Amino acid sequence: MKYNITILFILFGQFSFAQVDSTQNLNQVTVTAFEAQRSVTEVAAPVNVIEPKSIERFDNNGILPILNQYPGVRMEERSPGSYRISIRGSSVRSPFGVRNVKVYWNEIPFTDANGVSYFNLLDINSVGSMELLKGPSASIYGAGMGGVILLDGKSAQVVEQKRNKLEVKTHFGSYNTQNRSINFSSASEKANTFLGYSHARTEGYRDHSKLRRDVLNYRTSLYLTDEYTLHLNSFYADLYYQTPGGLNLDQKNENPRWARQATNFTPSSEEQNAAIYQKLFSLGVSQEFKFNDRFTSTISLFGNATKLQNPFITNFEKRDQKSIGARNKNVIVLSENRIKTKAVIGLEYQKTTSDFEVYDNNGGVTGDVQYIEAVDAFQGSVFAQLEAELPSKVFLTAGLSLNKQSYDYEREGGLSVKSESSGVPVMPRFSVLKSFAPSFSVFGSIGKGFSPPTVQEFVTIFNPLATIDKLNAETGTNYEIGIKGAKEGFSYQFNAYSLQLNDAIVRGSINDEDVFTNAGKASQNGLELLVNYEKIVDESSKINLLFSADLKDYKYLEFSDNETIFDGNLIPSVPKKTFNFSVDYAHSSGIFWNNNLNFTDEIPLNNANTVYSEKYFLLNSRIGWQKNIDSWLLKIYAGGENLLDQDYSLGNDINAFGSRYYNPSPKRNWNCGVSIAFSF
């Protein structure tokens, strides 16, 4: 979680010389998204690059506090292991998992053809860097309305002729929270290898909220010749977490640690042993061919297999999924003369086969069969992008993608349906940036987005309680302008956007069953600001400041549920204002102090805007010591979270049946940890 400040103003700094460059000058950070290979100030898009130092700032505490520092991004955790990620309000409407955000792991799609990314299976200890792309990015990354997350796994680094490193970390916290990891990396002229294992567990703040996760990651790059590199990526994850379920307001106020309570019609979460059991194995191979200085081609083949069991209040679901896919990307330098031009062309194809068996849930044991169904999902895109650097530091980018999504659905008993996106949606993107100096640039962009329903959303139209028989893909056009720059340790990004959505997919609930429908038209307007400041106080100390502001005005323009008209209402699940302030201090002795303060405005919890969550301030802090001693790197720390002891929730249930909107998060709690690394 975020390591945020106490009440003292001084707490607003990241205190650690070992971590002093966790906030870097924007001109020193290279963007790889859109194949830019340029500094942030020369990329005409709202991109945030998260460097290794910033990730290590949070050690074993997960991805959530990292992402929630940045404007436009909101990661939710309703209970340990139950994640949702929203980029500009894109996906918190989903029941769980990550939708409407495309995720790539080492340049290989982590999002399957169903449109779902199981982010809760990833291990923060294996993540080396991240790039966050906000808004439609279909020109290279296929369908998607919210944005793209590019994850790059850790790799070996050569330091002072030492090519191998062994690292052990352990983290302890309140509610019997534990996170342990061991990583080994090795680098040579012909290979770069990383192998990591992590184990996480917690009893959870609420009743019936235990978690256990084991993850094994392997990555290697083989530099077979100067022109040919082979990359192998694989990981295995075994996850179990209990799902306590939501509470209504009276229950939350009486005892926020309760799990969902029984009613006259349904048993409790504990009585039904509600939980998620999931195992996933993923394997990807990429071949990179450098034919010459002007032409590089990468071909990736990938696949994964997932088994999931979900005993819920009303049923017991068993899911078996298998995915395969391929991606080809070709980068061609067309000219290096007065007008430098570069083209990127390629394609991406995925198929996911899902078998669902749904039974009665008899206290965590399968009962009679309710139904059995199978869905084959197909997703493909062909993309092209042309980039030109004109005189006077003007950068033009034009991209285009053709996208196709289809589902083949069969239910035992004879129902068979084929559904596909009408025609071939064409998603263009155009952007221009003018750099006036290294410290100042202005950009603008226009892009179209296309986001088909996920398989979990699609199959709900066959529910007898559903009021629709078709679920259309979301489409929309995003208009954006912004400024960015960097000078003498100070860097900033400010942008304004307007996304006009058609057929926005929204979530509802009927008798505890999730249902989805299209919301007609919606408008999503926002302002985002990110400021970094790095200051050397004296010869022995340094301070880093980070401030972000996220202002949103998201409304339904045309939407009704056949009973009530919601035109003009705020889109639920989206706070109008979010602010984050981080302060980190580092001393040459190795002492550091990291702090975050987050403010989240009230959040509408239903389409009618009659229920809101309360606004809150979340303050976290961590103090520790880190030092290099010969070939050893030692680190020890202790910290606290929610130091202001706020009543809040990091994830609410939207339009919840029975008004069970609330998933209370932990009160004030504590943690500590130790890590040891040996290089040789």
C-alpha positions in Angstrom: 0.0 0.0 0.0 1.1 3.6 -0.1 3.6 4.7 2.4 2.1 7.9 3.5 2.8 10.7 5.8 2.0 11.3 9.4 0.7 14.6 10.5 4.0 16.5 10.4 4.7 18.3 7.1 8.2 17.0 7.1 6.8 13.5 6.6 6.0 14.5 3.1 9.3 13.3 1.7 10.9 10.1 0.6 13.8 9.7 2.9 16.5 7.5 1.5 19.7 8.1 -0.2 19.6 4.6 -1.5 16.5 5.6 -3.3 17.2 9.2 -4.2 16.7 8.9 -8.0 13.2 7.2 -7.7 11.9 10.5 -9.1 13.9 11.3 -12.3 14.1 14.3 -14.6 11.6 13.6 -17.4 14.4 14.2 -20.0 16.3 11.3 -18.5 13.4 8.8 -18.8 12.9 6.9 -22.0 9.5 6.0 -23.2 9.2 2.7 -25.1 5.5 2.9 -25.7 4.4 3.5 -29.3 8.0 2.5 -30.2 9.0 6.1 -29.3 12.4 5.5 -27.7 12.4 9.1 -26.7 12.2 11.2 -23.5 8.7 11.8 -22.0 8.8 15.4 -23.1 9.0 14.4 -26.7 6.1 11.9 -26.7 2.7 13.2 -27.7 0.7 11.2 -25.3 -0.2 11.1 -21.6 2.5 8.5 -20.5 3.8 7.8 -17.1 7.1 5.8 -16.8 7.6 4.1 -13.4 11.3 3.3 -13.0 12.7 0.4 -10.9 13.6 2.8 -8.0 10.0 3.9 -7.7 8.8 0.2 -7.6 11.4 -0.8 -5.0 10.2 2.1 -2.8 7.2 -0.2 -1.9 9.1 -3.5 -1.7 6.8 -6.4 -1.0 3.6 -4.4 -0.5 2.1 -4.9 -3.9 1.3 -2.9 -7.1 -1.6 -0.9 -5.7 0.3 1.9 -3.9 2.5 2.3 -6.9 -0.3 2.8 -9.4 -2.4 5.0 -7.2 0.2 7.7 -7.1 -0.5 8.6 -10.7 -3.4 10.8 -12.0 -6.0 9.0 -14.1 -5.2 5.6 -12.5 -7.2 4.0 -9.7 -6.5 0.5 -8.4 -9.0 -1.0 -6.0 -8.8 -3.9 -3.5 -12.1 -4.9 -2.1 -10.4 -7.6 0.0 -6.9 -9.1 -0.2 -6.5 -10.5 -3.7 -9.6 -9.0 -5.2 -8.3 -6.3 -7.5 -9.8 -4.0 -10.0 -7.9 -1.4 -12.1 -9.4 1.7 -13.7 -7.6 4.0 -16.1 -9.8 7.1 -16.5 -12.8 5.3 -15.0 -12.6 2.4 -17.5 -12.9 -0.7 -15.5 -14.0 -0.4 -11.9 -17.5 -1.3 -13.2 -16.3 -4.9 -13.7 -17.1 -7.5 -11.0 -13.5 -8.4 -10.6 -10.3 -8.7 -12.6 -9.2 -6.0 -15.0 -11.2 -5.0 -18.1 -11.0 -2.3 -20.7 -7.3 -2.0 -20.0 -4.8 -3.8 -22.1 -1.9 -5.3 -20.2 1.4 -6.5 -21.7 4.0 -8.5 -19.8 7.5 -8.2 -21.4 5.8 -7.1 -24.7 3.5 -10.2 -24.7 -0.3 -9.7 -24.1 -1.3 -10.6 -20.6 -4.9 -9.7 -21.4 -6.6 -12.7 -22.9 -9.1 -12.8 -25.8 -11.9 -12.5 -23.3 -10.7 -9.0 -22.5 -9.7 -10.0 -18.9 -6.3 -9.5 -17.1 -5.8 -11.5 -13.9 -3.7 -8.8 -12.3 -3.9 -10.4 -8.8 -1.7 -13.2 -10.0 1.3 -10.9 -10.7 4.2 -10.6 -8.2 5.5 -7.2 -7.5 8.9 -8.7 -6.7 9.3 -9.6 -10.4 8.3 -6.3 -11.9 11.2 -4.1 -13.1 9.4 -1.2 -14.7 6.0 0.0 -15.9 4.6 2.4 -18.4 1.0 3.7 -18.1 -0.7 4.9 -21.3 -4.0 6.7 -20.7 -6.9 6.9 -23.2 -7.5 4.9 -26.4 -4.3 3.5 -27.8 -5.6 1.2 -30.5 -3.1 2.3 -33.1 -0.6 -0.3 -31.8 -2.2 -2.1 -28.9 -5.5 -3.2 -30.3 -8.9 -2.7 -28.9 -9.3 -0.7 -25.7 -10.9 2.4 -24.3 -9.2 3.0 -20.9 -5.5 2.6 -21.7 -2.5 0.3 -21.7 -0.2 -1.0 -18.9 3.2 -2.1 -20.1 5.0 -4.3 -17.6 8.7 -5.2 -17.9 10.0 -8.0 -15.7 13.2 -7.7 -13.8 16.4 -8.6 -15.5 20.1 -8.9 -14.4 22.2 -5.8 -14.1 26.0 -5.8 -14.3 27.5 -3.6 -11.5 31.2 -3.2 -11.0 31.9 -6.4 -13.0 29.5 -8.4 -10.8 27.1 -10.3 -13.1 25.1 -12.4 -10.6 22.8 -11.4 -7.8 20.9 -13.3 -5.1 18.2 -11.4 -3.2 16.0 -12.4 -0.3 13.2 -10.3 1.1 10.7 -10.7 3.9 7.8 -8.5 5.0 5.5 -8.8 8.0 2.5 -6.8 8.9 -0.7 -6.6 10.9 -3.4 -9.3 10.5 -0.6 -11.9 10.1 0.5 -10.5 6.8 3.6 -12.1 5.3 5.4 -11.7 2.0 8.6 -13.5 1.3 10.6 -13.7 -1.9 13.8 -15.0 -3.3 15.2 -13.9 -6.6 18.3 -14.9 -8.7 19.6 -13.0 -11.7 22.6 -13.5 -14.0 24.0 -11.6 -16.9 26.6 -12.5 -19.5 27.4 -11.4 -23.0 25.2 -14.2 -24.4 22.3 -14.4 -21.8 20.3 -12.5 -19.2 18.3 -14.5 -16.8 15.9 -13.9 -13.9 14.3 -16.5 -11.7 12.0 -15.5 -8.8 9.7 -17.1 -6.3 7.4 -15.3 -3.8 4.9 -16.4 -1.2 2.3 -14.0 0.3 -0.4 -14.6 2.9 -2.6 -12.7 5.3 -5.5 -13.4 7.6 -7.1 -10.2 6.5 -8.7 -7.3 8.3 -12.3 -8.6 7.9 -13.8 -11.9 8.7 -13.4 -14.5 6.0 -10.7 -12.6 4.1 -7.7 -14.8 4.1 -5.2 -14.9 1.2 -2.4 -17.2 0.0 -0.5 -16.6 -3.2 2.6 -18.4 -4.6 4.2 -17.2 -7.8 7.2 -18.5 -9.8 8.6 -16.3 -12.5 11.3 -17.1 -15.1 12.7 -14.8 -17.8 15.7 -15.2 -20.0 17.1 -13.5 -23.1 19.5 -15.3 -25.3 21.7 -13.1 -27.5 22.5 -15.7 -30.1 24.0 -13.4 -32.7 24.2 -9.6 -33.2 21.1 -9.8 -35.3 19.0 -12.4 -33.5 17.7 -12.5 -29.9 15.4 -15.1 -28.3 13.3 -14.2 -25.3 11.6 -16.7 -23.1 9.0 -15.7 -20.4 7.1 -18.0 -18.1 5.3 -17.9 -14.8 3.1 -20.0 -12.6 0.7 -18.7 -10.0 -1.4 -20.5 -7.4 -3.9 -18.1 -5.7 -6.5 -18.6 -3.0 -8.4 -15.9 -1.3 -11.7 -15.7 0.6 -14.3 -13.2 -0.6 -16.0 -11.6 2.4 -18.6 -9.7 0.3 -20.2 -6.4 0.8 -22.0 -4.8 3.7 -24.9 -2.4 3.9 -24.5 0.9 5.7 -26.0 -0.3 9.0 -23.8 -3.4 9.0 -20.7 -1.4 8.2 -21.3 1.0 11.0 -22.0 -1.8 13.5 -19.0 -3.9 12.7 -16.8 -3.1 9.6 -14.9 -6.4 10.1 -17.9 -8.5 9.4 -18.2 -10.6 6.3 -21.4 -10.5 4.3 -24.3 -11.5 6.6 -27.0 -14.0 6.0 -30.5 -12.8 5.1 -34.0 -14.5 5.1 -33.2 -15.6 1.5 -29.5 -16.2 1.3 -26.7 -17.6 3.5 -23.6 -15.7 4.5 -20.2 -15.7 2.8 -18.8 -17.7 5.6 -21.6 -20.3 5.5 -21.0 -20.7 1.7 -17.2 -20.7 2.0 -17.1 -18.0 -0.7 -13.7 -17.8 -2.2 -11.5 -17.9 -5.3 -9.2 -20.8 -6.1 -7.1 -20.1 -9.2 -4.0 -21.5 -10.9 -2.4 -20.2 -14.0 0.5 -21.2 -16.2 1.8 -18.9 -18.9 4.5 -19.3 -21.5 5.7 -16.9 -24.1 8.5 -16.9 -26.7 9.7 -13.9 -28.6 12.2 -13.8 -31.5 13.7 -10.5 -32.3 15.4 -10.1 -35.7 17.6 -7.1 -36.5 18.1 -7.3 -40.2 19.9 -3.9 -40.3 19.9 -0.5 -38.7 16.6 0.3 -40.4 14.5 -2.8 -40.0 13.7 -4.8 -36.9 11.0 -7.5 -36.6 9.7 -9.3 -33.5 7.5 -12.4 -33.5 5.9 -13.6 -30.3 4.0 -16.8 -29.6 2.2 -17.2 -26.3 -0.3 -19.2 -24.4 -1.7 -19.8 -20.9 -4.0 -22.2 -19.1 -6.2 -21.2 -16.1 -8.3 -23.2 -13.7 -10.6 -21.3 -11.4 -13.2 -22.3 -8.8 -15.5 -19.8 -7.3 -17.9 -20.9 -4.6 -20.3 -17.9 -4.3 -23.5 -17.1 -2.4 -25.8 -18.4 -5.1 -23.7 -20.9 -7.0 -20.4 -22.7 -7.4 -18.6 -22.0 -10.6 -15.8 -24.0 -12.1 -13.9 -22.4 -15.0 -11.3 -23.9 -17.3 -9.6 -21.6 -19.8 -6.9 -22.0 -22.4 -5.5 -19.2 -24.5 -3.1 -19.1 -27.4 -1.9 -16.1 -29.5 0.6 -14.5 -31.7 2.0 -11.0 -32.2 4.2 -9.6 -34.9 5.7 -6.1 -34.8 7.9 -4.6 -37.5 9.8 -1.3 -36.9 11.1 0.3 -40.1 13.2 3.5 -40.2 12.2 5.2 -43.5 14.4 8.2 -43.4 17.1 9.7 -41.1 17.5 12.9 -43.1 16.0 16.3 -42.5 12.6 14.8 -41.8 13.1 11.6 -39.7 10.4 9.1 -40.3 9.7 5.7 -38.8 6.9 3.2 -39.4 5.5 0.4 -37.2 3.3 -2.3 -38.7 2.1 -5.6 -37.3 -0.7 -7.8 -36.2 -2.0 -9.5 -33.0 -4.3 -12.5 -32.7 -5.7 -14.4 -29.7 -8.1 -17.2 -29.0 -9.4 -18.1 -25.6 -11.6 -21.2 -24.9 -13.6 -21.1 -21.7 -15.6 -24.0 -20.2 -18.0 -23.0 -17.4 -19.7 -25.5 -15.1 -22.1 -23.9 -12.6 -23.5 -25.8 -9.7 -25.5 -25.2 -6.6 -23.3 -24.2 -3.7 -23.9 -26.3 -0.6 -21.6 -24.7 1.9 -18.5 -24.7 -0.4 -19.3 -28.1 -1.9 -20.8 -28.5 -5.4 -24.4 -29.6 -5.6 -26.8 -30.1 -8.5 -25.8 -28.7 -11.9 -27.4 -25.3 -12.7 -25.9 -25.1 -16.2 -22.9 -25.9 -18.3 -21.7 -23.6 -21.1 -18.7 -23.0 -23.4 -17.4 -19.8 -25.0 -14.7 -19.5 -27.7 -13.5 -15.9 -27.9 -11.5 -14.6 -30.8 -9.7 -11.2 -30.9 -7.5 -9.8 -33.6 -6.1 -6.5 -34.8 -3.9 -5.3 -37.6 -2.1 -2.0 -36.8 0.2 0.6 -38.4 1.8 3.8 -37.2 3.8 6.4 -39.0 6.0 8.8 -37.0 7.8 11.9 -38.4 10.2 14.3 -36.7 10.0 17.6 -38.5 12.4 20.5 -38.3 12.0 22.8 -35.3 11.3 19.8 -33.0 7.8 19.0 -34.3 6.7 15.4 -33.9 3.8 13.9 -35.8 2.3 10.5 -35.2 -0.5 8.9 -37.1 -1.8 5.4 -36.3 -4.5 3.1 -37.4 -5.8 -0.3 -36.4 -8.4 -2.7 -37.7 -10.1 -4.7 -34.9 -12.2 -7.8 -34.8 -13.9 -9.5 -31.8 -16.2 -12.5 -31.8 -17.7 -15.1 -29.4 -19.0 -18.6 -30.1 -21.4 -19.5 -27.2 -23.0 -22.9 -26.5 -25.0 -24.0 -23.5 -25.8 -27.6 -22.7 -29.3 -28.2 -23.8 -29.0 -26.8 -27.3 -28.6 -23.0 -27.1 -25.9 -21.8 -29.5 -25.1 -18.2 -30.4 -22.4 -16.6 -32.5 -21.7 -12.9 -31.8 -19.2 -10.6 -33.4 -18.5 -7.0 -33.7 -20.4 -5.5 -36.6 -18.0 -4.9 -39.5 -14.3 -4.3 -38.8 -14.0 -1.3 -36.4 -11.3 1.1 -37.7 -9.5 2.9 -34.8 -7.4 5.8 -35.9 -5.1 7.9 -33.7 -3.3 11.2 -34.6 -1.1 13.3 -32.4 1.3 16.2 -32.7 3.9 17.6 -30.3 5.9 20.8 -30.5 9.0 21.0 -28.3 10.1 24.6 -27.6 13.0 23.6 -25.4 14.0 20.6 -23.3 12.0 22.2 -20.5 8.7 22.8 -22.3 6.6 21.1 -24.9 2.9 21.1 -26.0 1.0 18.2 -27.5 -2.5 17.3 -28.8 -4.1 14.1 -29.9 -7.3 12.6 -31.2 -8.0 8.9 -30.9 -10.9 6.5 -31.3 -11.4 3.5 -29.0 -13.2 0.2 -29.3 -13.9 -2.1 -26.3 -16.0 -5.2 -26.7 -17.7 -6.9 -23.7 -15.7 -9.4 -21.8 -16.8 -13.0 -21.7 -18.1 -12.6 -18.1 -20.2 -9.6 -19.3 -21.3 -11.3 -22.6 -22.7 -14.5 -20.9 -25.0 -12.5 -18.6 -27.4 -11.8 -21.5 -28.4 -15.4 -21.3 -29.4 -15.1 -17.7 -33.2 -15.6 -17.4 -33.3 -12.4 -15.3 -31.5 -10.3 -18.0 -33.5 -7.5 -19.6 -31.5 -7.4 -22.8 -30.5 -10.0 -25.5 -27.5 -8.1 -26.9 -24.4 -6.3 -25.5 -22.7 -4.0 -27.8 -19.0 -2.9 -27.8 -18.2 0.4 -26.3 -16.9 3.0 -28.8 -15.7 6.5 -28.3 -13.5 9.4 -29.4 -10.9 11.0 -27.1 -9.6 14.6 -27.6 -6.6 15.6 -25.6 -4.2 18.5 -25.1 -1.3 18.8 -22.7 2.0 20.4 -21.7 5.1 18.8 -20.2 8.6 19.7 -19.3 11.6 19.3 -17.1 14.4 21.5 -15.8 17.0 21.3 -12.9 15.3 18.5 -11.0 11.7 19.8 -11.6 9.4 18.0 -14.0 5.7 18.3 -14.8 2.9 17.0 -17.0 -0.5 18.6 -17.3 -3.2 17.4 -19.7 -6.9 17.8 -20.3 -9.1 15.3 -22.1 -12.7 14.7 -23.3 -13.8 11.2 -24.1 -17.3 10.8 -25.7 -18.6 7.3 -25.2 -21.3 5.4 -27.0 -22.8 2.2 -25.6 -20.8 2.4 -22.3 -21.0 -1.0 -20.5 -22.3 -0.6 -17.0 -22.9 -3.2 -14.2 -26.0 -3.9 -12.3 -27.3 -6.7 -10.0 -30.5 -8.7 -9.9 -31.0 -11.1 -7.1 -27.3 -11.2 -6.4 -26.5 -12.0 -10.1 -24.3 -9.6 -12.0 -25.9 -8.2 -15.2 -24.6 -5.8 -17.7 -26.1 -3.4 -20.1 -25.2 -0.6 -22.5 -25.6 2.9 -21.2 -26.4 4.8 -24.4 -24.0 7.8 -24.3 -21.6 9.1 -21.7 -19.2 12.0 -21.4 -15.9 11.6 -19.5 -13.9 14.9 -19.1 -10.9 15.3 -16.9 -7.8 17.3 -15.9 -4.6 15.5 -14.8 -1.4 17.0 -13.2 1.8 15.3 -12.2 4.7 17.2 -10.7 8.1 15.8 -9.5 10.8 17.8 -7.7 14.2 16.5 -6.7 16.4 18.6 -4.4 19.9 18.0 -3.0 19.6 19.6 0.4 23.3 19.4 1.2 26.2 17.0 0.6 24.6 14.3 2.7 20.9 14.5 2.1 18.3 14.7 -0.7 14.5 15.1 -0.9 12.1 14.0 -3.6 8.5 15.4 -3.9 5.7 14.1 -6.0 2.3 15.7 -6.4 -0.6 14.5 -8.5 -4.1 15.9 -9.0 -6.9 14.1 -10.9 -10.2 16.0 -11.6 -13.0 14.2 -13.3 -16.5 15.1 -14.6 -18.0 11.8 -15.8 -21.7 11.8 -16.6 -24.4 9.8 -18.4 -25.8 11.7 -21.3 -28.4 9.1 -22.3 -29.1 6.1 -20.1 -32.1 4.4 -18.5 -32.8 0.9 -17.1 -36.3 0.8 -18.6 -37.7 2.2 -15.3 -35.5 5.2 -14.4 -33.9 7.8 -16.6 -30.3 8.6 -15.4 -29.5 11.4 -18.0 -27.1 13.9 -16.4 -26.2 11.7 -13.4 -22.6 11.0 -12.4 -21.1 7.7 -13.6 -20.8 5.6 -10.4 -17.5 4.3 -9.0 -15.5 7.4 -10.1 -14.4 10.1 -7.6 -14.5 13.7 -8.9 -11.3 14.6 -7.1 -8.2 12.7 -6.2 -4.9 14.1 -4.9 -1.7 12.4 -3.9 1.4 13.9 -2.2 4.6 11.9 -1.6 7.7 13.1 0.1 10.9 11.0 0.3 14.0 11.9 2.2 17.4 10.1 1.9 20.6 10.5 3.9 24.0 9.3 2.8 24.2 7.3 6.0 21.5 5.0 4.5 18.6 6.4 6.5 15.4 7.0 4.5 11.9 8.1 5.2 9.1 7.5 2.6 5.6 9.1 3.0 2.4 9.4 1.0 -0.8 11.3 1.6 -3.8 10.5 -0.6 -7.1 12.3 -0.7 -10.1 10.6 -2.4 -13.3 12.4 -2.9 -16.8 10.9 -2.3 -17.8 8.3 -4.8 -21.3 7.7 -6.2 -22.2 4.1 -5.7 -25.3 3.7 -7.8 -26.7 5.0 -11.1 -29.3 7.1 -9.3 -26.5 8.9 -7.3 -28.5 8.5 -4.1 -25.6 6.8 -2.2 -22.1 8.0 -1.9 -19.0 6.7 -0.1 -17.4 9.2 2.2 -14.2 11.1 1.3 -11.0 10.2 3.1 -7.4 11.0 3.7 -5.0 8.0 3.6 -1.6 8.6 5.2 1.2 6.0 5.1 4.8 6.3 6.2 7.9 4.1 6.3 11.3 4.7 7.8 14.4 2.5 7.4 18.0 2.1 6.6 19.7 0.8 3.4 23.4 0.4 2.8 25.9 -1.2 0.4 28.7 -3.0 2.2 31.1 -4.5 -0.3 29.1 -7.1 -2.3 26.1 -6.9 0.1 23.1 -4.7 0.0 21.2 -4.6 3.3 17.8 -3.0 4.0 15.6 -2.8 7.1 12.4 -0.8 7.5 9.2 -0.3 9.6 6.1 1.6 8.8 2.4 2.3 9.2 -0.6 2.5 7.0 -3.8 4.5 7.4 -2.1 6.5 10.2 -5.0 8.8 10.4 -7.2 5.8 11.3 -9.8 6.7 8.6 -13.0 4.7 7.9 -12.7 4.0 4.2 -12.9 1.4 1.4 -10.4 0.8 -1.3 -13.1 -0.9 -3.4 -16.9 -0.6 -3.4 -19.6 -2.8 -5.0 -21.4 -0.6 -7.6 -25.2 -0.9 -7.9 -25.1 -3.6 -5.4 -28.2 -5.8 -4.7 -29.5 -5.2 -1.2 -27.5 -2.0 -0.8 -24.4 -4.0 0.0 -22.0 -1.4 -1.4 -19.3 -1.4 1.3 -16.0 -3.4 1.6 -14.3 -1.7 4.6 -10.5 -1.5 4.5 -8.1 -1.9 7.4 -7.8 0.7 10.2 -4.4 1.9 11.3 -1.9 -1.0 10.9 1.8 -1.6 10.9 4.5 -3.4 9.0 8.2 -4.1 8.9 10.7 -5.9 6.6 14.2 -6.9 5.8 16.0 -7.6 2.5 19.5 -8.9 1.8 21.1 -8.9 -1.7 24.5 -10.4 -2.6 26.2 -9.6 -5.9 29.0 -11.8 -7.3 
